[in-house]
């Protein structure tokens, strides 16, 4: 227990009656003990009422805190009585956890405050108004009526290194204090006190160091562990702006939770507590389930082991590769390929399954296992197709395994009655690679035509339909309640797994593929996608289809907790009953509500504001309940005095300031755009302060950011990854001078006409890297070390390339480029050349264009 003392014992003569022995000894400092125990008992109920009001903002452990305060009051009465009874003579008390003898004889600098301020004595501001709980923050208290000898008190604890600079300013260093808002007071030597309520926020330093694992499925439900420091018992874990369900604070350094559903990409990991918050920017990556495009080579022999490349996407976080028809040993992994050693256990199609942190991918008959004598025979026969199934939409690669082909044969391949494009034939004349055209769902024969001879393998390939999710009934339920649902759509009987919320639902029955009956598992409040996985691991989504409601109202956290003064920062406000909020205030200014469908998260855009901390207040429309997070959001000015970049990495917002390079004035109405796509949502005009904030959940660096304005130069920061950018633009219009001569006669508008020749011939943009392209054209762009791994193509700089003479020989989005070895090859194209014409200012360095 902490004792409270005051500074004017002469005003309380009852002290001499209570303890005459102390009066005779002249121990004036001890009189304060007896006098102010009575004041402490009077003051405690008010202190409790104030503390409980603040505690409602963070309701965790409120009951325990009330019991501790109530116990403190009871102990105060007992201690007063015991001290009075023991005043004469005075014994030496034994040291306890509550009060020691040294504490009584040398009381700590702690004061019970009474607000006696008047118009001539008041506190106006505290700068800065937040600091660490361990103290040590140097602050300035401004106001009026300050006198020498005054003390500055933070939540009852006296500051150190106090310097009264004048009657309006005091400098002081904050003392140690528990996390949270505290009153700040200035106490004059005569006891007069000026108090600023909830004026300083003690922060518990929160550091988010790591999240393990660092990636997981967009369906959510991955068990993660967050490590760091400063995790209080009331901590709220946010991943991508959403509350992580089933959060458990193991200790002040460890939190466990399940990941919420989210969109693909990197997301911030934020821990928000009553004492502060910390973030790990882009700390968790949401990934979609893997996809297998094809296996290479397309066949293996049954009498031994063979190395096989599994080509596809989303192999990050690979857990295992398995097959029921072969023994599999993983040799090497990459995001788009897995090298395995395969030993078939039976003849025929070999199905491969790849399991990752985000789910599973299955390729039916990805490889064909054949006996050595079968492949060596000279008579023509189709031995298999790899893979055996694919989407009815087409656009992928399939390999047809045929023996007996001769080099002079003209090869044609048909799936059903549709001729497929032959991309290439392997060097051993046994594998025909085709680019598959889409056709109606179903199983078809595969036919190979060699000249006038035809060979057919019956029922060799299946075109899979696309699962279609139409609706769900009911579309909402109560929190943590299992619910029977009926899902409507097409081909629902092909669903292998169904997620409603973050847990898989129990599928109970199907109705001819048009309806699915299931029981959803208990889930926390939120709005959820319904996610289905098909035969090959393909994912199908019905977005925002199922709502888990919560009847309460709670305001827990906001993320991010800072934004630029221009406003427009996209902010997540999380709690309970968020879909029933009708108004959000940042300070006194209303925010724009962007999305209010989620019961656990409200998305808003901040209004413009002044630099500093503001309260965030929400109001529920159906109950008129209002709740506030004190000083929860920080506005800052993102302008850089010397221009350029500074700040955190881009994780949802880019704050741009545009300045005239000659006048140093802000440029209003300048146009700012992220990237070069004119249809992007990340563009706009600067405000009167020359600033704009572009913000969105998918805005991540590095980025190209451009600023310009009519009669100004244009400038681009390329591939930047800093959230604050300041542009200095040059004015192209001369500044008005002070000379005479009147007003110049304006020139008539001009028109320049001409033709641009050879843009497609002489403008050669460098090719894009192959590792960003899906492998849908056979081995084109597949990783390689030599030509033997490219199925008849060239191995160029670690990737397969097909020979060409012109770009018409290359598939779409590829162009013909000269290679270093004197050959030409198809490489990824960045796009078609475009010509933009503009007029430059006249100068002494300019020349007239050639006529024509």
C-alpha positions in Angstrom: 0.0 0.0 0.0 1.1 3.5 -0.8 0.8 6.3 1.8 -0.3 9.8 0.9 1.1 13.0 2.5 0.5 16.7 2.3 2.7 19.8 3.0 1.0 22.0 5.6 0.9 20.2 9.0 0.4 23.5 10.9 -3.1 23.8 9.4 -4.2 20.6 11.2 -3.8 21.0 15.1 -5.6 17.7 15.6 -2.2 16.1 14.9 -0.9 17.1 18.3 -4.0 15.5 20.0 -3.6 12.3 18.1 0.1 11.9 18.8 1.4 14.1 21.7 4.7 12.4 21.8 5.4 13.5 18.3 4.4 17.0 19.1 6.8 17.2 22.1 9.6 15.8 19.9 9.0 18.5 17.3 8.8 15.8 14.6 6.7 18.0 12.3 7.3 15.7 9.3 5.6 12.9 11.2 2.5 14.9 12.1 1.6 14.6 8.4 1.2 10.9 8.7 -1.7 11.0 11.2 -3.4 14.1 9.8 -3.6 12.8 6.2 -4.6 9.3 6.9 -8.0 10.8 7.5 -7.8 12.7 4.2 -6.7 9.5 2.4 -9.8 7.7 3.7 -12.0 10.5 2.5 -10.3 10.7 -0.9 -10.2 7.0 -1.7 -13.8 6.6 -2.8 -13.4 9.4 -5.3 -10.2 7.9 -6.6 -11.9 4.6 -7.0 -14.7 6.1 -8.9 -12.3 7.9 -11.3 -10.1 4.8 -11.8 -13.1 2.5 -12.5 -14.4 5.0 -15.1 -11.0 4.8 -16.9 -10.9 1.1 -16.6 -14.0 0.6 -18.6 -12.0 1.5 -21.7 -10.1 -1.7 -21.2 -12.5 -4.0 -19.3 -10.2 -6.9 -18.8 -9.6 -7.7 -15.1 -11.9 -4.9 -13.9 -13.2 -7.1 -11.1 -9.8 -7.9 -9.9 -8.7 -4.3 -10.0 -11.9 -3.2 -8.0 -11.1 -5.8 -5.3 -7.5 -4.5 -5.0 -8.8 -0.9 -4.6 -11.4 -2.0 -2.1 -8.8 -3.9 -0.1 -6.6 -0.8 -0.1 -9.4 1.2 1.5 -10.0 -1.4 4.2 -6.2 -1.6 5.0 -6.1 2.2 5.2 -8.7 2.3 8.1 -6.9 -0.5 9.9 -3.6 1.2 9.6 -5.0 4.5 10.9 -6.4 2.9 13.9 -3.2 0.9 14.7 -1.1 4.1 14.4 -3.3 6.1 16.7 -3.3 3.3 19.3 0.5 3.0 19.1 1.4 6.7 19.1 2.7 6.8 22.7 5.3 5.4 22.9 6.3 4.9 19.3 7.5 1.4 18.5 9.6 0.5 15.6 7.4 -1.4 13.1 8.7 -4.4 11.2 9.1 -4.0 7.4 6.3 -5.4 5.3 5.4 -5.3 1.6 2.9 -2.5 2.2 4.7 0.0 4.5 8.2 0.0 6.0 9.5 2.0 8.9 11.8 3.8 6.5 8.8 4.8 4.4 7.2 6.4 7.4 10.2 8.3 8.6 11.3 9.2 5.0 8.0 9.5 3.1 8.2 9.2 -0.8 7.4 12.2 -2.8 3.8 11.4 -3.3 0.9 13.9 -3.0 -2.9 13.7 -2.8 -4.1 16.5 -5.1 -6.9 19.0 -4.5 -7.7 21.2 -7.5 -7.6 24.8 -6.2 -6.8 26.4 -9.5 -8.2 29.8 -10.3 -8.1 32.0 -13.4 -4.6 33.2 -12.5 -3.2 29.8 -11.9 -3.8 27.0 -14.5 -2.1 24.4 -16.7 -2.5 24.9 -20.4 -0.5 22.1 -22.0 2.1 19.3 -21.4 4.7 18.7 -24.2 5.3 15.9 -25.0 2.1 14.4 -23.5 3.2 10.7 -23.5 6.3 8.8 -22.5 7.5 5.4 -21.2 6.3 3.9 -18.0 9.8 3.8 -16.6 9.8 7.6 -16.6 12.7 9.8 -17.7 10.8 11.9 -20.2 11.7 15.6 -20.2 8.5 17.6 -20.5 7.5 21.2 -20.5 4.4 22.3 -18.6 2.9 25.6 -19.9 0.3 27.7 -18.2 0.1 30.7 -15.9 0.7 31.6 -12.3 3.8 29.4 -11.8 6.1 30.4 -8.9 9.6 29.3 -7.8 9.5 26.2 -5.5 6.5 24.6 -7.3 6.4 20.9 -7.7 5.1 19.0 -10.8 3.1 15.8 -10.0 2.3 13.0 -12.4 -0.5 10.7 -11.0 0.6 11.4 -7.4 4.3 10.9 -8.0 6.6 14.0 -8.0 8.7 14.7 -11.0 12.5 15.3 -10.7 14.8 17.9 -12.1 12.1 20.6 -11.9 13.1 24.0 -13.3 10.6 26.9 -13.1 11.7 28.9 -16.1 9.1 31.7 -15.6 5.5 32.1 -14.6 4.3 30.3 -17.7 6.7 27.4 -18.1 8.2 24.6 -16.0 10.5 21.9 -17.2 10.5 18.5 -15.4 11.4 14.8 -15.8 8.6 12.3 -15.4 8.8 9.8 -12.6 8.3 6.1 -12.7 4.6 5.1 -13.0 2.3 2.3 -14.2 1.0 2.5 -17.8 -2.1 4.6 -18.5 -3.4 8.1 -18.4 -2.6 10.2 -15.3 -3.4 13.7 -14.1 -0.7 16.3 -14.1 -0.5 18.9 -11.4 1.5 21.9 -10.4 1.7 22.4 -6.6 2.8 25.7 -5.2 4.7 26.0 -1.9 1.6 27.2 -0.1 -0.3 24.1 -1.2 -2.4 25.7 -4.1 -2.7 23.2 -6.9 -3.6 23.4 -10.6 -4.6 20.0 -12.2 -4.8 18.9 -15.8 -7.0 15.8 -16.0 -5.7 12.8 -18.0 -3.0 15.0 -19.4 -0.1 12.5 -19.7 -0.1 9.0 -21.0 2.4 6.5 -19.6 3.3 4.0 -22.3 4.3 0.4 -21.7 6.9 -0.2 -24.4 5.4 -2.8 -26.7 7.7 -4.5 -29.1 6.6 -7.2 -31.6 9.7 -9.1 -32.6 8.5 -12.2 -34.5 5.5 -14.2 -35.6 5.8 -17.9 -36.1 4.9 -19.3 -38.6 5.2 -16.1 -40.8 2.8 -17.3 -43.5 -0.6 -19.0 -43.6 -3.7 -19.6 -45.6 -6.1 -16.9 -46.6 -8.8 -19.1 -45.1 -7.3 -18.3 -41.6 -7.2 -20.7 -38.7 -3.4 -21.1 -38.6 -2.0 -21.3 -35.1 0.7 -18.6 -34.6 3.0 -17.5 -31.8 3.9 -13.8 -31.4 7.0 -13.0 -29.4 8.2 -9.6 -28.1 7.9 -7.6 -24.9 5.4 -5.5 -23.0 2.4 -7.7 -23.7 -0.1 -6.9 -20.9 -3.0 -9.2 -19.9 -5.5 -7.1 -21.9 -3.5 -7.3 -25.2 -5.4 -7.4 -28.4 -3.6 -9.0 -31.4 -4.4 -7.7 -34.9 -3.3 -9.3 -38.1 -4.1 -7.3 -41.2 -6.3 -5.0 -39.2 -8.5 -7.9 -38.0 -8.7 -9.4 -34.5 -6.9 -12.7 -34.2 -9.4 -15.1 -32.6 -8.7 -17.1 -29.5 -5.8 -14.8 -28.5 -4.1 -16.0 -25.3 -1.5 -13.9 -23.5 0.9 -16.5 -22.3 3.3 -14.0 -20.7 4.5 -10.5 -21.2 6.7 -11.8 -24.1 4.5 -14.5 -25.7 1.0 -14.5 -27.3 -0.7 -17.4 -29.1 -3.7 -17.0 -31.4 -5.4 -18.3 -34.6 -5.1 -16.2 -37.7 -8.3 -14.5 -39.0 -9.4 -14.7 -42.6 -7.7 -12.2 -44.9 -6.8 -11.3 -48.4 -3.6 -12.5 -50.1 -0.4 -10.6 -49.3 1.7 -9.2 -46.5 -0.1 -7.9 -43.4 1.0 -5.9 -40.4 1.0 -7.7 -37.0 0.0 -5.3 -34.2 -0.3 -5.8 -30.5 -2.5 -3.2 -28.8 -2.6 -2.9 -25.0 -3.9 -0.4 -22.4 -0.3 0.8 -22.0 0.7 1.2 -25.6 1.0 -0.6 -28.9 3.7 -2.1 -31.1 3.8 -3.4 -34.7 5.7 -5.7 -37.0 5.1 -4.2 -40.4 4.4 -6.8 -43.2 5.1 -9.5 -40.6 2.6 -12.1 -41.8 2.0 -13.3 -45.4 -1.4 -14.6 -46.4 -0.9 -17.1 -49.2 -3.4 -19.0 -51.4 -3.2 -22.8 -51.8 -0.6 -24.1 -54.1 -1.2 -25.1 -57.7 0.5 -27.8 -59.8 0.8 -27.0 -63.5 2.7 -30.1 -64.7 5.5 -32.5 -63.9 8.8 -32.8 -65.8 9.7 -35.2 -67.3 6.2 -36.5 -68.0 7.2 -40.2 -67.6 9.4 -42.3 -65.4 10.5 -45.9 -65.6 9.2 -48.5 -63.1 12.6 -50.1 -62.5 14.2 -47.4 -60.5 14.4 -43.8 -59.2 14.1 -40.7 -61.3 14.3 -37.0 -60.6 11.2 -35.1 -61.4 10.4 -31.3 -61.3 7.0 -30.4 -60.0 6.1 -27.0 -61.7 3.5 -24.7 -60.2 3.0 -21.8 -57.8 2.6 -21.2 -54.1 5.1 -23.8 -52.9 6.3 -21.4 -50.1 6.0 -23.1 -46.7 6.0 -26.5 -48.3 5.3 -29.2 -45.7 5.3 -32.5 -47.8 5.1 -34.1 -51.2 3.3 -37.5 -51.3 1.9 -40.0 -53.7 0.0 -43.3 -53.4 1.7 -44.8 -56.5 5.3 -43.9 -55.7 7.9 -43.2 -53.0 8.8 -39.5 -52.9 11.8 -37.8 -51.5 12.1 -34.0 -51.7 15.5 -32.8 -53.0 15.0 -29.1 -53.5 12.3 -26.5 -53.2 11.5 -23.1 -54.7 8.3 -20.9 -54.8 7.5 -22.2 -58.3 9.1 -25.7 -58.5 9.9 -28.7 -56.3 12.6 -31.2 -57.3 11.8 -34.7 -56.0 13.3 -38.2 -56.4 10.4 -40.5 -57.5 10.4 -44.3 -57.2 7.2 -45.7 -58.7 5.6 -48.7 -56.9 3.2 -49.5 -59.8 2.7 -49.0 -63.5 0.4 -46.2 -64.7 -0.6 -42.7 -63.7 1.2 -41.3 -60.6 -0.8 -38.7 -58.7 1.2 -36.0 -56.8 0.0 -34.1 -53.8 1.9 -31.0 -52.4 1.0 -29.8 -48.9 1.9 -26.3 -47.7 1.0 -23.9 -44.9 -1.9 -22.6 -47.1 -3.4 -25.9 -48.2 -3.0 -28.8 -50.6 -2.6 -29.2 -54.4 -3.3 -32.4 -56.3 -2.3 -33.3 -59.8 -4.0 -36.5 -61.0 -1.6 -38.4 -63.1 1.1 -35.7 -63.0 3.6 -38.4 -64.1 3.1 -41.7 -66.1 5.1 -44.7 -64.8 5.9 -47.1 -67.7 7.8 -50.4 -68.0 11.2 -50.1 -69.8 10.0 -52.7 -72.4 6.8 -50.7 -73.1 8.6 -47.5 -73.9 11.3 -49.2 -76.0 8.8 -50.9 -78.4 8.7 -49.6 -81.9 5.0 -49.8 -82.6 3.0 -46.6 -82.2 0.9 -46.4 -79.0 -0.3 -43.7 -76.6 0.9 -44.8 -73.2 -0.7 -42.0 -71.2 -1.5 -38.3 -70.6 0.0 -36.2 -67.9 -1.8 -34.8 -66.1 -5.1 -36.7 -66.5 -7.4 -33.8 -65.6 -7.6 -30.0 -65.8 -9.9 -27.0 -65.8 -12.5 -26.8 -68.6 -11.2 -23.3 -69.3 -7.9 -24.5 -70.7 -4.8 -22.3 -70.9 -2.4 -24.9 -69.4 0.1 -27.5 -70.5 -0.5 -31.3 -70.9 2.0 -34.0 -72.1 1.0 -36.9 -74.3 3.3 -39.9 -73.9 3.6 -41.8 -77.3 6.0 -44.4 -78.4 7.0 -45.1 -82.0 7.1 -41.5 -83.4 9.5 -40.8 -86.1 11.3 -37.5 -86.6 9.7 -36.9 -90.0 6.1 -37.4 -88.7 3.8 -34.5 -88.8 2.1 -34.6 -85.4 -1.5 -33.4 -84.5 -3.2 -34.0 -81.2 -6.9 -33.9 -80.4 -8.6 -33.9 -77.0 -12.1 -35.0 -77.9 -12.8 -33.4 -81.3 -10.8 -30.2 -80.5 -7.3 -29.9 -82.0 -4.7 -28.8 -79.5 -1.7 -26.6 -80.2 1.5 -28.6 -80.3 4.1 -26.6 -78.5 7.0 -29.1 -78.9 8.1 -32.8 -79.1 10.8 -34.0 -76.8 14.3 -34.9 -78.1 13.6 -38.6 -77.5 10.4 -38.3 -79.6 8.2 -39.8 -76.8 6.5 -36.7 -75.3 4.2 -34.3 -77.2 3.7 -31.0 -75.2 0.3 -29.3 -76.0 -1.3 -26.1 -74.9 -4.8 -27.1 -73.9 -7.8 -25.3 -75.3 -10.9 -25.1 -73.2 -14.1 -27.1 -73.8 -17.1 -28.4 -72.0 -16.7 -30.4 -68.8 -16.4 -34.1 -69.1 -14.0 -37.0 -70.0 -12.7 -37.2 -73.5 -10.6 -39.5 -75.7 -7.1 -38.3 -76.7 -6.1 -38.8 -80.3 -2.7 -38.5 -82.0 -2.6 -38.2 -85.8 0.7 -39.0 -87.5 0.2 -38.2 -91.2 -2.8 -40.2 -92.3 -2.7 -42.6 -89.3 -4.6 -42.1 -86.1 -4.0 -43.5 -82.6 -6.5 -43.1 -79.7 -6.4 -43.5 -75.9 -10.0 -43.8 -74.7 -11.2 -41.7 -71.7 -7.7 -40.3 -71.3 -8.4 -36.7 -70.1 -11.1 -35.1 -67.9 -12.1 -31.4 -68.2 -13.1 -30.4 -64.7 -16.1 -28.0 -64.2 -15.7 -24.9 -62.1 -17.5 -25.1 -58.7 -19.9 -22.2 -58.4 -21.0 -20.9 -55.0 -24.2 -18.9 -55.2 -25.7 -18.3 -51.8 -25.9 -19.7 -48.2 -28.9 -20.0 -45.9 -28.9 -18.8 -43.2 -26.3 -16.1 -43.9 -25.8 -15.2 -40.2 -25.6 -16.7 -36.8 -24.7 -16.0 -33.2 -21.1 -16.0 -31.9 -19.6 -19.4 -30.9 -22.7 -21.4 -32.1 -22.8 -24.4 -34.4 -25.2 -23.7 -37.3 -26.8 -25.9 -39.9 -26.4 -24.3 -43.3 -27.5 -25.0 -46.9 -25.1 -23.9 -49.7 -26.6 -23.3 -53.2 -24.6 -23.4 -56.4 -23.3 -25.8 -59.1 -21.0 -28.8 -59.0 -21.0 -28.7 -55.3 -20.6 -32.4 -55.1 -17.0 -31.9 -56.3 -16.2 -30.0 -53.1 -13.5 -31.8 -51.0 -13.4 -29.3 -48.1 -15.6 -26.4 -47.0 -14.7 -23.5 -44.7 -17.4 -21.4 -43.0 -15.5 -19.1 -40.6 -12.0 -20.1 -39.8 -12.8 -23.7 -39.2 -13.8 -26.5 -41.7 -17.5 -27.2 -41.7 -18.9 -30.7 -41.4 -20.4 -31.7 -44.8 -23.4 -33.9 -44.2 -25.0 -34.4 -47.7 -25.4 -33.2 -51.3 -28.4 -32.6 -53.5 -27.4 -33.4 -57.1 -24.5 -31.0 -57.0 -26.8 -28.0 -56.7 -27.1 -27.9 -52.9 -24.7 -28.9 -50.0 -25.8 -29.4 -46.4 -23.2 -28.8 -43.7 -22.8 -27.8 -40.0 -20.6 -24.8 -39.4 -18.2 -24.8 -36.4 -18.5 -22.3 -33.6 -16.7 -19.1 -34.6 -16.0 -15.7 -33.1 -17.8 -12.5 -34.3 -16.9 -11.3 -37.8 -17.8 -11.5 -41.4 -16.4 -14.5 -43.3 -15.9 -15.7 -46.8 -17.2 -19.2 -47.6 -14.3 -21.1 -49.1 -14.5 -24.4 -50.9 -11.7 -26.6 -52.2 -12.1 -28.7 -55.3 -10.6 -32.0 -56.5 -7.2 -30.5 -57.5 -7.0 -28.2 -54.5 -8.5 -25.3 -56.5 -10.1 -22.7 -54.2 -13.5 -21.2 -54.8 -14.9 -18.3 -52.7 -18.2 -16.7 -51.8 -17.0 -13.4 -50.4 -18.4 -11.8 -47.2 -21.3 -14.3 -47.2 -21.6 -15.4 -43.6 -21.9 -13.0 -40.6 -21.3 -14.1 -37.0 -23.1 -11.4 -34.8 -22.2 -10.1 -31.4 -24.8 -8.3 -29.3 -22.4 -6.2 -27.2 -20.6 -2.9 -27.7 -16.9 -2.7 -27.1 -14.1 -0.5 -28.4 -10.8 -2.3 -28.2 -8.1 -0.9 -30.6 -7.4 1.0 -33.8 -4.8 0.3 -36.4 -2.8 2.1 -37.6 -2.6 4.5 -34.7 -1.0 7.3 -36.6 -1.6 9.2 -39.9 -0.8 12.4 -41.8 -2.6 15.7 -41.1 -4.1 15.7 -44.6 -6.5 13.0 -43.5 -7.5 10.0 -45.7 -5.6 7.3 -43.8 -7.5 4.0 -43.9 -7.9 2.9 -40.3 -9.3 -0.3 -38.8 -11.4 0.2 -35.6 -11.9 -3.2 -33.8 -14.2 -4.3 -31.0 -17.7 -5.6 -30.7 -20.9 -4.4 -32.5 -18.8 -2.4 -35.0 -21.5 -2.9 -37.7 -23.9 -0.9 -35.6 -21.8 2.2 -35.2 -23.2 5.4 -36.8 -20.4 7.9 -36.1 -16.7 8.0 -35.5 -14.8 11.1 -34.3 -11.1 11.8 -34.4 -10.9 14.6 -31.9 -14.0 16.6 -32.8 -13.9 15.8 -36.5 -16.1 13.0 -38.0 -14.4 10.3 -40.0 -15.8 8.8 -43.2 -17.1 5.2 -42.7 -15.9 3.1 -45.5 -17.0 -0.4 -44.5 -19.3 -1.3 -41.7 -20.4 -4.9 -42.6 -18.1 -6.6 -40.1 -19.4 -6.9 -36.5 -15.8 -7.0 -35.2 -14.1 -4.4 -37.5 -15.1 -0.9 -38.8 -13.0 0.6 -41.6 -12.9 4.4 -41.8 -10.9 7.2 -43.4 -9.5 9.8 -41.1 -10.5 13.5 -41.4 -7.8 16.2 -41.7 -6.4 17.2 -38.3 -3.7 19.1 -36.6 -0.4 17.5 -35.5 -0.7 15.8 -32.1 -2.7 13.2 -30.2 -6.5 13.0 -30.4 -9.2 10.9 -28.8 -11.1 8.4 -30.9 -14.8 8.3 -30.1 -17.5 5.9 -31.5 -21.2 6.1 -31.2 -23.6 3.2 -31.6 -26.8 4.3 -33.3 -29.2 1.7 -31.9 -28.3 2.3 -28.3 -26.7 5.8 -28.2 -23.8 4.3 -26.3 -20.5 6.3 -26.8 -17.1 5.0 -26.0 -13.7 6.7 -26.3 -10.1 5.6 -26.6 -8.1 8.5 -25.0 -5.3 9.9 -27.1 -5.4 6.9 -29.3 -4.4 8.4 -32.7 -1.4 10.6 -33.6 -1.6 13.1 -36.4 1.8 14.1 -37.9 3.1 16.4 -40.6 4.9 14.2 -43.2 6.7 17.1 -45.0 10.4 16.8 -45.4 12.2 20.2 -45.2 14.8 19.1 -47.7 12.5 16.9 -49.8 12.9 13.2 -50.5 11.9 10.2 -48.4 11.6 9.3 -44.8 9.5 7.2 -42.4 8.5 3.6 -42.1 8.1 1.2 -45.0 4.9 1.5 -47.0 2.3 -0.6 -45.3 -1.0 0.9 -46.3 -0.4 4.6 -46.8 1.8 7.0 -48.8 1.9 10.6 -47.6 2.9 13.1 -50.3 3.9 16.8 -50.0 4.5 18.9 -53.1 6.6 22.1 -52.9 7.5 24.7 -55.4 11.3 24.5 -55.7 11.9 28.2 -56.2 9.4 29.8 -53.8 9.4 27.0 -51.2 5.6 27.3 -51.1 3.3 24.3 -51.0 1.7 23.5 -54.4 -2.1 23.1 -54.2 -4.0 20.9 -56.6 -0.9 19.0 -57.8 -1.7 15.6 -59.3 -0.2 12.6 -57.6 -0.4 9.0 -58.8 1.0 5.7 -57.6 2.2 3.6 -60.5 1.3 4.4 -64.2 -2.2 2.9 -64.5 -4.5 5.8 -65.1 -7.4 3.8 -63.7 -5.7 3.2 -60.3 -7.5 4.2 -57.2 -4.3 5.6 -55.8 -4.3 9.0 -57.3 -5.6 12.5 -56.5 -4.9 16.2 -56.0 -3.1 17.9 -53.1 -5.0 20.1 -50.7 -4.3 23.8 -49.8 -1.2 22.7 -47.8 0.2 20.8 -50.8 -0.4 17.4 -49.2 -2.4 14.3 -50.0 -2.5 10.8 -48.4 -3.2 7.8 -50.6 -4.2 4.8 -48.5 -5.5 1.3 -48.9 -5.2 -2.2 -47.5 -3.2 -3.5 -50.6 -0.8 -0.5 -50.9 2.6 -2.0 -50.2 6.1 -0.9 -51.3 8.2 -0.6 -53.3 6.2 1.8 -55.5 6.6 4.3 -58.3 5.1 7.7 -57.2 4.7 10.6 -59.6 3.7 14.3 -58.9 3.1 17.0 -61.4 0.9 20.0 -62.1 0.0 22.2 -65.0 2.9 24.6 -65.7 5.2 22.5 -63.5 7.7 19.8 -64.1 6.8 16.2 -63.4 8.9 14.0 -61.1 8.9 10.3 -60.2 10.3 8.5 -57.3 10.9 5.0 -58.6 10.7 1.8 -56.5 10.5 3.6 -53.2 9.6 2.0 -49.9 9.1 4.9 -47.5 5.7 6.2 -46.4 6.5 10.0 -46.5 7.5 11.6 -49.8 8.2 15.3 -50.5 8.5 16.5 -54.1 10.2 19.7 -55.2 8.7 20.7 -58.6 10.1 23.3 -60.9 7.8 26.0 -62.2 7.7 26.2 -66.0 6.1 29.6 -66.0 8.4 32.6 -65.3 7.6 34.5 -62.2 6.0 37.9 -62.7 8.7 40.7 -62.7 8.3 44.3 -61.6 9.2 46.1 -64.9 6.9 48.1 -67.1 5.9 47.6 -70.7 2.3 46.6 -70.2 0.6 43.3 -70.7 2.0 41.0 -73.4 -0.3 40.0 -76.3 -1.3 36.3 -75.8 -0.3 34.0 -78.6 -2.9 32.0 -80.5 -3.2 28.3 -79.7 -0.8 26.1 -81.7 -1.1 22.7 -83.3 1.7 20.3 -84.1 1.0 17.4 -86.4 3.3 14.6 -87.6 3.9 10.8 -87.8 5.9 8.5 -85.6 7.6 5.7 -87.6 9.4 2.6 -86.4 8.1 2.5 -82.8 7.6 -1.3 -83.1 11.0 -1.8 -84.8 13.4 0.5 -83.0 11.8 0.7 -79.5 13.0 -2.5 -77.8 12.1 -2.6 -74.1 14.1 -5.1 -72.0 12.3 -8.4 -71.2 10.7 -9.1 -67.9 12.2 -11.8 -65.6 10.8 -15.3 -66.1 10.2 -16.0 -62.4 7.2 -13.7 -62.5 5.4 -15.7 -65.3 3.1 -18.7 -64.8 4.2 -21.8 -66.7 1.3 -22.2 -69.1 3.3 -22.6 -72.3 5.0 -25.9 -71.7 8.5 -25.5 -70.5 8.8 -21.9 -71.7 10.2 -19.9 -68.8 10.7 -23.0 -66.6 13.9 -23.0 -64.5 16.8 -25.0 -66.0 20.5 -25.7 -65.9 20.9 -27.1 -69.5 18.9 -27.8 -72.6 18.0 -31.3 -71.6 15.6 -29.9 -68.9 13.6 -27.8 -71.4 11.7 -30.4 -73.5 13.3 -29.4 -76.8 13.7 -25.7 -76.0 16.8 -23.7 -75.2 18.2 -23.1 -71.7 19.1 -19.4 -71.6 20.3 -17.7 -68.3 18.6 -20.3 -66.1 15.2 -20.4 -67.9 13.8 -22.2 -70.9 13.3 -20.2 -74.1 11.9 -21.2 -77.5 13.6 -20.3 -80.8 11.9 -17.6 -82.9 12.5 -15.3 -85.9 9.8 -12.7 -85.2 7.5 -11.9 -82.3 4.7 -13.7 -84.2 6.5 -17.0 -83.4 6.0 -16.4 -79.7 2.9 -16.9 -77.6 0.9 -14.0 -76.2 2.8 -11.7 -73.8 6.1 -12.9 -75.1 8.4 -11.2 -77.7 11.3 -12.4 -79.8 14.6 -11.1 -78.4 18.2 -11.6 -79.6 20.2 -14.0 -77.3 23.9 -13.8 -76.5 24.6 -17.0 -78.4 23.5 -15.5 -81.8 20.1 -17.1 -81.7 16.7 -15.5 -81.1 14.4 -16.6 -78.3 11.0 -15.9 -76.8 11.2 -14.0 -73.6 8.5 -12.3 -71.4 7.5 -8.9 -72.9 6.8 -5.9 -70.7 4.1 -4.8 -73.1 3.5 -3.1 -76.4 5.4 0.2 -77.1 3.3 3.4 -76.9 4.1 6.8 -78.1 3.3 10.0 -76.2 3.9 13.4 -77.7 4.5 16.6 -75.7 6.0 20.1 -76.2 9.1 21.1 -74.2 9.8 24.8 -73.2 11.9 26.8 -75.7 15.5 27.3 -74.6 18.9 28.2 -76.1 19.6 24.5 -76.3 16.5 23.6 -78.4 16.6 22.9 -82.1 13.8 22.9 -84.7 12.5 19.4 -85.7 13.1 18.1 -89.2 10.2 18.9 -91.6 7.7 16.1 -92.3 
